[in-house]
Amino acid sequence: MRGKDFKVHWHSPFDPLMATSPINNPGDYNEANGWQYFWTSSQYDTNGMMKLLGGKRNFTNQLDSFFIIKTPNPDKLLGQEAMIHGNEPSHHLTYLFSYSDQPKKGQEYIHKIVKDFYDNTPTGMIGNDDCGQMSAWYILSTLGIYQVNPASNEFVFGAPQVKKAVINLKGGKDFIIKTKNYSDSNIYSFKRYLNNKKLSNPFITYDEIMKGDNLKFIMQCN
């Protein structure tokens, strides 16, 4: 996504790997670069992005190409310590694979981010946890769900990182998440059950969570 100046001319020269921010390095983006912001429209219109790219296969290929890009001289303050998870503009990227031809790849990246980018030390978190957004991503991803589009009422499935979790709700209800066959090697989940009913969609809704249902993930190694 390339910006224009006040005369409606495309900015030139243009480097899609140059991160910008109104404070640290003024430019077209906030705490991210052109490559990262390319995917912001897909956060709210995934089908539209697929159509723009020419279908689901091209959508998957574009995701693949993004996840292997190396950023020269990454700026930690601008979310460049890890392009795939450095700051808010990148948080939904791994979950876009849930809509792709290869949801397995997204689960691999989620597992890697949880294990490699977070630990229980004073410096055990990349990026900047302003407003608690890095922590919120970690909690949701550990539960196996994430709001790619926060206005859609949908929580997209990833791969949970715990055997069991209980979310306490209003009115004394609980939403219980369980995993079967969970281990460090069984990091993939393609079967999910809500109250023992198999789910076909790659997401669960906020309303279903608030009912206090039971969600089960079946984990496997490949």
DOTIBA-264896 format. One record per residue: residue in one letter; x, y, z of N, C-alpha, C, O in turn. Coordinates in steps of 0.2 Angstrom, whole numbers, plus 5000, padded with zeros to 4 digits. Layout:
AXYZXYZXYZXYZ ...
This chain:
M500449945000500050005000500450065000500850075005 R500450104995500950164994500550224995499950234992 G500850274998500550335000500550384995501050384990 K500150444995500150494991500350564994500250565000 D500650614991500750674994500150724994499650704991 F500150784996499650824996499350844989498850874988 K499850834984499650854977499350794974499250784968 V499250734978498950674975499450634971499250604966 H500050644972500650614968500850554972500950554978 W500950494969501250444973501950454976502350484972 H502050444982502750454985503250424981503250364980 S503750454980504350424977504950464979504950524980 P505550424981505550354980505150324985504950344990 F505050254984504650214989504950154991505150114986 D505050144997505350085000504850045004504650065010 P504549995002503949955006504249925012503849905016 L504949925013505149895019505349955024505649935030 M505250015023505450065027504850085032504350105030 A504950065038504450085043504450155045504950185045 T503850175046503750255048503250255054502850215055 S503350315057502850335063502850405063503350435062 P502250435065502250505066502750535071502950595070 I502950495076503450525081504150505079504650555078 N504350445078505050425077505250435070505850455069 N504850425065505050425058504450445053504150395051 P504250505053503650525049503650495042504150495039 G503050475041502950445034502150425033501750455036 D502050375029501450355027501150305032500450295032 Y501550275036501250225041501350235048501750275050 N501050195052501150205059501450135062501050085062 E502050135064502350085067502350015063502249965065 A502450025057502449975052502750005045502850065044 N502749955040502949975034502449955028501949935030 G502649975022502149965017501949895016501349875014 W502349845017502249775016501749755022501249715020 Q501849775028501449755033500749785032500249755033 Y500649855030500049885029499649855023499049875022 F500049825019499649795013499049745016498549745012 W499149715021498749665024498149695028497749665031 T498149765030497649795034496949795031496549785035 S496949795024496249795021495949725022495349715022 S496449675021496149605022495849595029495549545030 Q496049635034495849625041495049635041494749605045 Y494849675037494149695037493749665031493149665030 D494149645025493749625019494249565016494549585011 T494249515019494749455017494549435010494949425006 N493849425009493649405002493849454997493949434991 G493749524999493949574994494649574992494849584987 M495149554997495849544996495949484992496349494987 M495649434993495749374989495549394981495849374977 K494949424980494749444974495249494970495449484964 L495549534974496049584972496649544969496949564964 L496849494973497449454971497349404966497849374964 G496749384964496549334959496349274962496449224958 G496149264968495849204971496249184977496749214979 K496049124980496249104986497049074985497449084990 R497149044980497849024979498349074979498849074982 N498149134975498649194975498649224982499249254984 F498149224985498149254992498649214996498949245000 T498549144996499049105000499749114998500249125002 N499949124991500549134989500849204991501449204993 Q500449254991500649314994500749315001501249345003 L500349285005500549275012501249235013501649265017 D501349185009501949145009502549195008503049195012 S502549235003503049275001503149335006503749355008 F502649355010502749405015503149375021503549405024 F502949315023503249285029503949265028504249245033 I504249275022504949255022505349315020505949315019 I505049375020505449445019505849455025505649455031 K506449475024506949505029506949575029507049605024 T506949605035506949675035507649705037507949685042 P507949745033508649765035508649815040508149865040 N509049815045509149855051508449865054508249925054 P508149815057507449825060507449875066507949875070 D506949915066506849965071506349935076505749925075 K506549915082506149895087505549935089505049915090 L505750005089505250055091504650055086504150075088 L504850035080504350045075504049975073503749965068 G504049925078503849855077504149815071503849775068 Q504849825070505149795065505649735068505949705064 E505549725075505949675077505749605074506149565074 A505149605073504949545069504349565065503749585067 M504349565058503849595054503249555055502649585054 I503249495056502649455057502249465064501749445064 H502549505068502249505075502549565079502549565085 G502849615076503149665079502749715083502949745088 N502149725080501649775083500949775081500849725077 E500549815083499849805081499649795074499249745072 P499949825069499749815062499849745060499649725054 S500249705063500449635061500149585065500149525063 H499749605070499449545074499049495071498949445073 H498649515066498149475063498449435057498149385055 L499049445055499349415049499349335049499149305045 T499549305055499649235055498949205054498849145052 Y498449235057497749215057497449215050496949185048 L497749255045497449255038497549195035497149175030 F498049155037498149085034497449045035497348995032 S497049055040496449015042495949025036495548975035 Y496049075032495649085026495949065020495649065014 S496549035020496949025014496848945013496548915016 D497248925008497348855006497748815011497648755011 Q498148855015498548815020498548845027498948875029 P497948825030497848855037498448825042498548855047 K498748765040499248735044499848785045500148785050 K499948825040500548865040500448925046500948935049 G499848945046499648995051499748965058500049005062 Q499548905059499648875066500348865067500548865073 E500748845062501548845063501748915066502148915071 Y501548965063501849035065501649055071501949085075 I500949035073500749055080501149015085501249045090 H501248955084501648915089502348945089502548945095 K502648965084503348995084503349055088503749065092 I502849095087502849165090502749155097503049185101 V502249115099502149105107502749075110502949095116 K503049025107503648995110504349035110504749035114 D504449075104505049105103505049185105505549215106 F504449215104504449285105504149305112504149365114 Y503949265116503749275123504149235128504149175127 D504349255134504549215139504449255146504349315146 N504549215151504449245158505049285161505249265166 T505249335157505849375160505649445159505149465155 P506049495162505849565161505849585154505549635152 T506249555149506249575142505949515138506049515132 G505449485141505149425137504549445133504049405132 M504649495129504149515125504349565119504749615121 I504249545113504549595108504049655107503449655110 G504249705103503849755102503649805108504049795113 N503149845108502949885113502249865115501749865111 D502149855122501549825124501049885126500749885131 D501049945122500649995124499949975123499749935119 C499549995128498849975129498749895130498149875129 G499249865131499249795132499049745126498849695127 Q499249775120499049735114499449675113499249625110 M500149675115500549625114500349565119500249505117 S500149585125499949535130499249505128499149445128 A498749545125498149525123498149475117497849425117 W498649485112498749435107498949375110498749315108 Y499449375115499649315118499149275121499049215121 I498749305125498149275129497649245124497549185125 L497449285119496949255114497249195110496949145109 S497949205108498249145104498349085108498349035106 T498449095115498549035119497849005120497848935121 L497349035119496649005120496448975113496048935113 G496848995108496648965101496149005097495948975092 I496049065099495549105095495849175094496249205098 Y495649215089495849285088495349325084495049295079 Q495249385085494849425082495249465076495449515077 V495249435070495549465064495149525063495449575062 N494549525062494149585061493749595068493249565069 P493949645072493649655078492849685078492549685083 A492649695072491949725071491549665068490949685067 S491749605067491349555064491049505069490549465066 N491149515075490849465080491149395079490849345082 E491749385076492049325075492749315078493049365077 F492849255081493549245083493749185079493549125079 V494249195075494549145070494949095074495349115079 F494949035072495348985076496048985074496248995068 G496448965079497148955078497348885080497048835078 A497848885085498048825088498148835095498648875097 P497748815100497848835107498548805110498748755107 Q498748835115499448825118499348795125499848795129 V498748775127498648755133498148695133497848685128 K498148645138497748595138497048615140496548585137 K496948665144496248685146496248755149496748775152 A495748795147495648855149494948875151494548845147 V494848915156494148925158494049005158494449035161 I493549035154493449105154492849115158492249085156 N492849155163492349165168491949225165492149275163 L491249205164490749255161490349285166490249265172 K489949335164489449365168488849305170488749265166 G488549315176488049275177488249205180487849155180 G488949195182489149135184489249085179489449025181 K489249105172489349055167490149045166490549095167 D490348995163491048985160491048965153490648925151 F491548985149491648965143492348925143492848945145 I492248855142492748805143493148785137492748765132 I493748795136494148775131494548715133494948715137 K494548655129494948595130495248575124495048585118 T495848545125496248515119496248435120496348415126 K496248405115496448325115497048315112497148345106 N497448275115498148255112498648315112499048315107 Y498548365116498948425116499648405118499748365123 S500148425115500848415116501348465112501048505108 D501948465114502448515110502448495103502648535098 S502348435101502348405094501648415091501648415084 N501148405094500448405091500248485091499848505096 I500448525086500348595086499748615081499648675081 Y499448565078498948585073498248555075498248515079 S497848595073497148585075496648595069496548655067 F496348545066495948555060495248535062494748535058 K495148505068494448485070494248515077494648515081 R493648545077493448585083492748565084492348555079 Y492548565090491848545092491648595097491948605102 L491048615096490648655101490048615104489648605100 N490148605110489648565113489548495110489048475109 N490148465108490148405104489948405097489848355094 K489748465095489548465088490148495083490448545085 K490348455078490848475074490748545070490248555068 L491248585070491148655067491448645060492048625059 S491148685055491348685049491648755047492148755043 N491448805050491748865049492448875053492548845058 P492948915050493548925054493548975059494049005061 F492948985062492849035068492249015072491848975071 I492249055078491749045083491549125084491949165084 T490849135086490649195087490649215094490649175099 Y490649285095490649315102490049285105490049275111 D489449285102488849265105488849195108488649175113 E489249145104489249075106489749075112489649035117 I490249115112490649115118490249135124490349105130 M489849195124489549225129488949175132488749185137 K488749125128488249075131488549025136488248995140 G489249025136489548985141489648915138489548865142 D489748905132489848835129490548805130490948835134 N490548745128491248705128491548695121491148675117 L492148715120492448715114493048665115493448675119 K493048615110493648565111494048565104493748565099 F494648565105495148565099495448495099495648465104 I495448465093495848395092496548415089496548445084 M497048405093497748415091498048365087497948305089 Q498448375083498848325079499548355077499648415077 C499948305075500648325073500748345066501348375065 N500348335062500448345055499748355051499748375045 
